[in-house]
Amino acid sequence: MPVHTVDLYVFFANDENPDANIRRFEQDLDMANRDWKGCIQFIVKGIYSSKRKRIVDAASIPATNVFKNRQIDHLIRAARYSIGYQTGIYIFYLNGDYFAEGRGKNVVGVSGTEMVDFKSSKDYEFFGRILLTNMAAGRHTLAHELGHILFKRYDARENRFIHSDPSGPYIHSETKKMDPAHNNNRKNLMFKISPSVNPVLTFEQCQVAKQCKIVQAQNEIQSNR
Ligand SMILES: [Zn+2]
């Protein structure tokens, strides 16, 4: 059985001490690999500490259109440049507990993708980016945000890119408003607020994730060497 892997590049844009940062990331990675076990394996390709001027306070970034924010845009561009525009998922640890209010209150993690090459609906390349605050520590936030990126795919029927949860949507219990990016099962990793203990994934979620362009099948990597 091929192992499906995803490359991660980690950047600390905070002023924590290096040991605490590494411990924090290892805990997040450990949870992510446990949550996605039997489906996707995350491989760390590099860990980098940002220079002093690149420290970003989450509280100064409104939680709406985060990736259009100048400071965040600069942070990501610098990171991409510094590692030669590798394909994978870029994870940034920011200073502070929460993003500034915007899309929601008390936001501790955000994710998104950016297309770098598009030849056709079957031949394209993108990279992922995740931002985490201090309050995402000890929770399944990284594993959850990774899910949003892994669900990015081209939908031939709708003729556009989507990143909806294949086992979604989340339906608000009172307003009945639907959120296609999230799951309606509180035990599922992709529930709106990621569960605190042993989140589950569905077969469909795993299947969609494995087909994501950012995922590599390990036996293919070996044959290329
Ligand atoms: Zn989410």
Residues whose N, C-alpha, C, O or C-beta is under 5 A from the ligand:
A	BS01	ZN	K192
